[in-house]
Amino acid sequence: MDGHRTYFNAVDWDALQKDHPVGDDFVRFATKTSRDELTAHQNRLFLRCVARAWATPFYQRLWGGAGIDKGDIRSIEDLPRLPSFDKSDIMASLDIAPPFGDFSGFTSYPDGDRPPVIFHTTSGTTGKPQVLLFGAKGREAQNLLLGRLYRFQGLRPDDVVHSVYGHGMINGGHYVRESVVHWTSAIFMSAGTGIETRSIQQIQLMKEFGATVIVGFADYIKKLAEVAREQGLDPARDLNIRMVSGHLGREDKESLSRAWGGAKCFDWYGVGDTGCIAGEGPDRDGLYVMEDAQYLEVCDIDSGKPVSDGALGDMIVTCLYKDDIHPIIRFNTHDVTQVRTDASSIGVIYKRIEGFMGRSDNMVKIRGINIFPQAVGPMLDGVPGIMGEFICKAVRDAAGRDEFRVIAETSAAGDERQAVAERCRAVLKQKIGIEVAVELVDHRATAPLTQIDVRQKPIRLIDERFKQ
């Protein structure tokens, strides 16, 4: 006996698809299941996760410190009583038990019984890269959720998918590739970021192999359309992209669609720890929370208490399928959204959210007004002469007065540039509520600040108020 437990033998594939249906079975489940039946389903999976969590030192410490005993968690209705945690707690766990942290739960398994582990990291966009750990069952559940979402959005078996997600230690590109390859019949091209495969080469690959779908972050997907035009190609005529699915956030889907010749654009949301949490369906009217697998709470940014539907708050997620490695129960993503209050037009019973609306830990308060930098770009999308790329700065003058500045790229020149700047200032004042300084610069001038050529998620805020 060599002691190995293989990835593919560690997953009960029939049970996985029974708990989280795919394809036509998913559509039936999402439209025919009652809310009571869904709650019972969630509760059954939740209690399995709680049992695994109690076996890990991380939750023993987190819950024990809050005075929670094993008998106190009897159903999913008890969730709001439990403390939430965030990335800082994960990083502290890594310091307590390096290199993989005590959140992993490795020590809860007898020797030789630990399931296979997939190890990646985050990109480090919001700080030091974080360790990401997945058991085989948890990993495939995440893969399934994204693969079935692509299919729900309209991915076809004969599609060729061009992915611009990063690889290396970063989870994203590997996760998306596994989702498409394991849970769809589409052909997948792992192009990666502009560092892995130059943007010009990516356009050549898309043309040569007939890419029909692009997946990735909206900023870089929009940039690729510009690169195509610079190469003398018309994205609508020379490239056959019919669908874009990625992290659009507050981006204007219509402008992204126009950039790619009318392609249908779909938004979805998730983080490295959790995989896909919610995504748009064929109606493209809000993001459906994958409630058979993810339990999402929207909570007040300051108090942590649940907010009413329609109010802004932090997304706190519980993964109902992660009952092997690294259970996730009430993880505060610090990403902000609001729950939709209107009914689904296609009869899906899952609740919907607006999607990613900014980060509460990247929000800046300027003279009493909360501003999410990521939302500035979409505010300016309709202003003629604005090219889409921008960066924000928060500054403090000698008198201690805070100011918010937006540096945006423009195609305008001379007197026209001043007129465009005035229109931008008027739009931002109307939508934000305070005067905003606007500086217009030439095309590509913000790239050294946003680092769009080397980062999956460009920098959108430089806070200079506290620099010495």
C-alpha positions in Angstrom: 0.0 0.0 0.0 1.6 3.3 -1.1 -0.9 5.4 0.9 -2.2 7.6 -1.8 -5.9 8.7 -2.1 -6.5 10.0 -5.5 -8.5 13.1 -6.3 -11.0 11.5 -8.6 -11.7 8.6 -6.2 -12.2 11.0 -3.3 -15.4 12.5 -4.8 -18.9 10.8 -4.8 -19.9 12.2 -8.2 -23.5 11.0 -8.0 -24.1 12.5 -4.6 -22.4 15.8 -5.7 -24.8 16.2 -8.7 -27.8 15.2 -6.6 -26.9 17.9 -4.1 -26.1 20.5 -6.8 -27.9 19.7 -10.1 -26.4 20.6 -13.4 -27.9 21.6 -16.8 -31.6 20.9 -17.3 -31.8 19.4 -13.8 -30.5 22.7 -12.3 -33.2 24.7 -14.2 -35.9 22.4 -12.8 -34.5 22.6 -9.3 -34.1 26.4 -9.4 -37.7 26.9 -10.7 -39.7 24.1 -9.2 -38.3 23.8 -5.7 -40.2 25.6 -2.9 -38.5 27.9 -0.4 -39.3 25.4 2.4 -37.7 22.5 0.4 -34.7 24.7 -0.3 -34.2 25.6 3.4 -34.4 21.9 4.3 -31.7 21.2 1.7 -29.5 24.0 3.0 -30.0 22.8 6.6 -28.9 19.2 5.8 -25.7 20.4 4.1 -25.0 23.1 6.7 -25.0 20.6 9.6 -22.4 18.5 7.8 -20.2 21.6 7.5 -20.7 22.5 11.2 -19.6 19.0 12.2 -16.4 19.4 10.2 -15.8 22.9 11.5 -16.0 21.8 15.1 -13.1 19.4 14.3 -10.8 22.2 13.3 -8.8 24.3 15.7 -9.7 27.5 13.9 -13.5 27.2 14.6 -12.9 25.8 18.1 -11.0 29.1 18.8 -13.4 31.4 16.9 -16.6 30.0 18.2 -15.3 29.1 21.7 -14.1 32.7 22.1 -17.6 33.8 21.4 -19.1 31.5 24.0 -20.6 29.1 21.5 -20.9 25.4 22.5 -21.4 22.4 20.2 -25.1 22.1 21.1 -25.8 25.7 20.3 -25.8 25.3 16.6 -28.8 23.2 15.7 -29.9 24.6 12.4 -29.1 27.1 9.7 -31.4 29.6 11.5 -28.6 29.8 14.1 -26.1 31.3 11.6 -26.6 35.0 12.6 -25.6 34.1 16.2 -22.2 32.9 15.0 -19.2 35.3 14.7 -18.1 36.1 11.2 -14.4 36.1 10.1 -12.5 37.7 7.3 -9.1 37.5 5.6 -7.3 39.0 8.7 -8.4 35.9 10.7 -7.1 33.6 7.9 -3.8 35.4 7.9 -3.6 35.2 11.7 -4.3 31.4 11.4 -1.4 31.1 9.0 0.9 32.8 11.6 -0.4 30.5 14.4 0.2 27.3 12.4 2.4 27.9 9.4 2.5 27.2 6.5 -1.1 26.1 5.9 -2.9 27.5 9.0 -5.1 25.8 11.5 -8.2 26.7 9.4 -7.3 23.9 7.0 -8.4 21.2 9.4 -5.5 18.9 8.4 -5.0 17.8 12.0 -8.6 16.7 12.3 -7.9 13.7 10.1 -6.2 10.5 11.3 -2.9 9.7 9.6 -3.5 8.6 6.1 -7.1 9.7 6.0 -6.7 13.3 4.9 -8.4 13.8 1.5 -6.4 15.1 -1.4 -5.7 18.8 -1.2 -5.5 21.5 -3.9 -3.3 24.4 -2.9 -3.4 27.9 -4.5 -3.1 31.5 -3.4 -5.0 34.7 -4.0 -3.6 37.4 -6.3 -2.7 39.6 -3.3 -4.8 42.5 -4.7 -5.8 43.6 -1.2 -2.6 42.7 0.5 -0.3 39.7 1.0 -1.4 36.7 -1.0 -3.5 34.3 1.0 -3.3 30.5 1.1 -6.3 28.8 -0.5 -7.0 25.2 0.3 -9.6 22.9 -1.2 -10.4 19.2 -0.7 -11.4 17.2 -3.8 -15.1 17.3 -3.0 -15.1 21.0 -2.2 -13.1 21.9 -5.3 -15.3 19.9 -7.6 -18.4 21.5 -6.1 -16.9 24.9 -6.9 -16.1 23.8 -10.4 -19.6 22.5 -10.9 -21.2 25.7 -9.7 -19.3 27.8 -12.3 -19.6 25.3 -15.1 -23.3 25.1 -14.7 -23.6 28.9 -14.5 -21.8 29.2 -17.8 -24.3 26.7 -19.3 -27.2 28.5 -17.7 -26.0 31.7 -19.3 -25.9 30.0 -22.7 -22.5 28.4 -23.2 -22.9 25.8 -26.0 -21.1 22.5 -26.5 -19.5 23.8 -29.7 -18.2 27.0 -28.1 -14.5 27.9 -28.0 -13.7 29.7 -24.7 -10.9 32.2 -24.5 -9.9 32.7 -20.8 -7.8 35.7 -19.6 -7.6 34.6 -16.0 -4.2 34.4 -14.5 -2.3 31.2 -13.6 0.8 30.5 -11.6 0.0 30.2 -7.9 -3.1 32.3 -8.4 -6.3 30.2 -8.2 -8.4 32.0 -10.8 -7.2 30.6 -14.1 -6.9 27.0 -12.8 -10.4 27.2 -11.3 -12.0 28.5 -14.4 -10.2 25.9 -16.6 -11.3 23.1 -14.4 -14.9 24.3 -14.4 -15.1 24.5 -18.2 -13.2 21.3 -18.8 -14.9 19.2 -16.1 -18.5 20.4 -16.4 -19.0 21.5 -20.0 -18.2 20.2 -23.5 -16.7 23.5 -24.8 -13.1 23.8 -26.0 -11.0 25.9 -23.6 -8.0 28.1 -24.3 -6.0 29.1 -21.3 -4.5 32.4 -22.6 -4.0 33.9 -19.2 -3.1 37.5 -18.5 -1.3 39.9 -20.8 1.9 38.9 -19.0 1.4 35.2 -19.8 0.3 35.7 -23.4 0.8 39.1 -25.0 -2.4 40.9 -25.9 -1.5 41.0 -29.6 -0.9 37.2 -29.5 -4.2 36.7 -27.7 -6.1 38.4 -30.5 -4.3 36.2 -33.0 -5.2 33.1 -31.0 -8.9 34.1 -30.9 -9.0 34.6 -34.6 -7.0 31.5 -35.6 -9.0 29.1 -33.3 -12.4 30.7 -33.7 -13.0 31.8 -30.1 -16.7 32.5 -29.5 -16.7 33.2 -25.7 -14.4 35.3 -23.6 -14.2 34.8 -19.8 -12.2 37.1 -17.4 -12.2 40.5 -15.8 -14.0 43.3 -17.6 -11.1 45.7 -17.7 -8.8 43.5 -19.6 -11.5 42.1 -21.9 -12.4 45.7 -22.9 -8.7 46.4 -23.5 -8.4 43.4 -25.9 -11.1 44.9 -28.1 -8.9 48.0 -28.3 -5.9 45.9 -29.2 -7.9 44.2 -31.9 -8.7 47.5 -33.5 -5.1 48.6 -33.2 -4.2 45.5 -35.2 -6.7 46.5 -38.0 -9.3 44.0 -36.9 -13.0 44.8 -36.4 -14.2 42.8 -33.3 -17.7 42.5 -34.8 -16.6 41.5 -38.3 -13.3 39.7 -37.9 -13.8 38.0 -34.6 -16.8 35.9 -33.7 -17.3 36.6 -30.0 -20.9 36.0 -29.1 -20.7 35.9 -25.3 -18.6 37.5 -22.5 -18.8 36.2 -18.9 -16.8 37.6 -16.1 -16.5 40.0 -13.3 -18.2 43.0 -14.6 -19.0 44.7 -11.3 -20.3 48.2 -12.0 -19.0 48.2 -15.5 -21.5 49.2 -18.2 -22.4 46.0 -19.9 -23.7 47.8 -23.0 -20.4 49.5 -23.7 -18.6 46.2 -23.2 -21.1 44.5 -25.6 -20.6 47.3 -28.2 -16.8 46.9 -27.9 -17.2 43.2 -28.9 -19.7 43.7 -31.7 -22.9 43.1 -29.7 -21.8 40.1 -27.7 -24.1 39.2 -24.7 -22.3 40.1 -21.5 -22.9 38.2 -18.2 -21.7 39.1 -14.7 -20.9 36.7 -12.0 -19.4 37.0 -8.5 -17.2 34.9 -6.2 -14.0 35.1 -4.3 -11.0 32.7 -4.1 -12.1 31.0 -0.9 -15.7 30.3 -2.0 -15.7 30.0 -5.8 -18.9 31.1 -7.6 -21.4 32.6 -5.2 -23.9 34.3 -7.7 -24.3 34.9 -11.4 -26.6 36.3 -14.0 -28.9 34.0 -15.8 -30.3 34.2 -19.4 -32.4 37.2 -18.3 -29.3 39.2 -17.3 -31.3 40.9 -14.6 -29.5 40.6 -11.3 -27.2 37.8 -10.0 -28.8 34.6 -8.8 -27.3 33.4 -5.5 -26.4 29.7 -5.9 -28.5 28.9 -2.8 -28.3 25.2 -3.0 -24.6 25.6 -2.3 -24.0 29.1 -0.9 -25.8 30.8 2.0 -25.4 34.5 1.6 -26.1 37.2 4.2 -25.9 40.9 3.5 -24.9 42.7 6.7 -24.3 46.2 7.9 -20.8 47.4 7.2 -20.3 48.8 10.7 -22.5 46.7 13.0 -22.3 43.4 11.2 -26.1 42.9 11.7 -28.3 41.7 8.8 -29.8 44.5 6.7 -33.2 44.5 5.0 -33.4 43.5 1.4 -32.5 46.4 -0.8 -30.0 48.0 1.6 -26.3 48.0 1.0 -24.1 45.8 3.1 -21.1 43.4 3.3 -21.5 40.0 1.7 -21.0 37.2 4.4 -21.0 33.8 2.9 -21.3 30.2 4.1 -20.3 27.4 1.7 -22.7 24.6 2.2 -20.6 22.1 0.4 -17.2 22.6 2.1 -17.3 19.8 4.6 -13.8 18.4 3.9 -10.9 20.9 3.9 -11.2 24.5 5.1 -14.9 24.8 6.1 -16.2 28.3 5.4 -19.0 29.5 7.8 -19.8 33.2 7.8 -16.8 34.5 5.8 -17.0 38.3 5.5 -15.8 39.1 2.0 -16.0 42.9 2.6 -17.5 43.1 -0.9 -20.7 45.3 -0.9 -24.0 44.5 -2.6 -27.7 44.7 -2.1 -30.5 42.1 -2.4 -33.0 42.6 -5.2 -36.6 42.9 -4.0 -38.4 42.3 -7.3 -39.4 38.9 -8.6 -37.4 36.9 -11.2 -38.9 37.2 -14.7 -37.9 33.6 -15.5 -39.3 32.0 -12.4 -36.1 31.2 -10.5 -36.7 31.0 -6.8 -33.1 31.8 -5.8 -32.7 35.3 -4.4 -30.8 37.8 -6.5 -28.2 40.5 -5.7 -27.0 43.5 -7.7 -23.5 42.0 -7.8 -20.2 43.6 -6.7 -20.7 47.2 -5.9 -17.4 48.0 -4.2 -15.3 47.0 -1.2 -16.2 48.3 2.2 -12.5 48.2 3.1 -11.6 50.1 -0.1 -14.5 52.6 0.4 -13.4 56.1 1.2 -15.3 58.7 3.2 -14.9 62.2 1.8 -16.6 64.9 3.8 -19.2 62.5 5.1 -19.9 60.8 1.7 -19.1 57.1 1.2 -17.4 56.6 -2.3 -16.6 53.3 -3.9 -13.8 53.9 -6.4 -14.8 51.0 -8.6 -18.1 52.7 -9.3 -16.6 55.8 -10.8 -15.8 54.3 -14.2 -19.4 53.3 -15.0 -20.6 56.7 -13.9 -18.4 58.3 -16.6 -19.1 55.7 -19.3 -21.8 57.8 -21.0 -19.7 60.9 -21.2 -18.5 61.5 -24.8 -14.7 61.5 -25.1 -14.1 59.3 -22.1 -12.2 56.1 -23.0 -12.9 54.0 -19.9 -9.6 53.8 -18.0 -9.3 55.8 -14.8 -7.9 56.0 -11.3 -9.0 57.8 -8.2 -7.0 59.7 -5.6 -8.0 60.7 -2.1 -5.9 63.7 -0.9 -5.8 66.0 2.1 -4.8 69.7 1.7 -2.7 71.7 4.2 -5.9 72.9 5.9 -6.9 69.2 6.6 -9.7 69.2 4.0 -10.2 65.9 2.1 -10.6 65.9 -1.6 -11.5 63.3 -4.2 -9.8 63.4 -7.6 -10.5 61.3 -10.7 -7.9 60.9 -13.4 -9.5 59.6 -16.6 -8.3 58.9 -20.1 -9.8 60.8 -23.0 -9.7 61.1 -26.7 -10.5 64.8 -26.6 -7.9 67.5 -27.2 -7.5 71.2 -26.9 -10.6 73.2 -25.9 -12.8 70.1 -26.3 -10.8 68.4 -23.4 -11.9 71.2 -21.0 -15.5 70.8 -22.0 -15.3 67.0 -21.4 -13.8 67.6 -18.0 -16.7 69.9 -17.1 -19.2 67.3 -18.1 -17.4 64.7 -16.0 -17.4 67.0 -13.0 -21.1 67.6 -13.4 -21.9 63.9 -13.7 -19.8 63.0 -10.6 -21.3 65.7 -8.5 -24.8 64.6 -9.4 -24.1 60.9 -8.7 -21.7 61.2 -5.7 -23.0 64.3 -4.1 -19.9 66.4 -3.7 -17.5 68.3 -5.9 -14.9 66.1 -7.5 -11.7 67.2 -9.2 -11.3 65.8 -12.7 -8.0 65.5 -14.6 -8.1 64.2 -18.1 -5.0 62.5 -19.6 -4.1 60.8 -22.9 -4.9 57.2 -23.8 -2.7 54.8 -21.8 -1.5 57.5 -19.4 -3.2 55.9 -16.4 -1.6 52.4 -17.0 1.5 52.9 -14.8 -0.9 53.8 -11.9 -3.6 51.2 -12.5 -1.1 48.5 -13.5 -3.7 47.2 -15.9 -1.1 45.5 -18.1 0.2 43.3 -15.2 -2.8 42.9 -12.8 -6.0 41.0 -13.2 -7.7 43.6 -11.1 -6.4 47.1 -11.8 -5.8 49.5 -9.0 -8.6 52.1 -8.8 -7.7 54.1 -5.7 -4.6 55.7 -4.4 -5.2 57.2 -0.9 -2.6 59.8 -0.2 -4.2 61.4 2.8 -2.1 59.7 5.4 1.3 59.8 3.7 4.1 61.5 5.7 
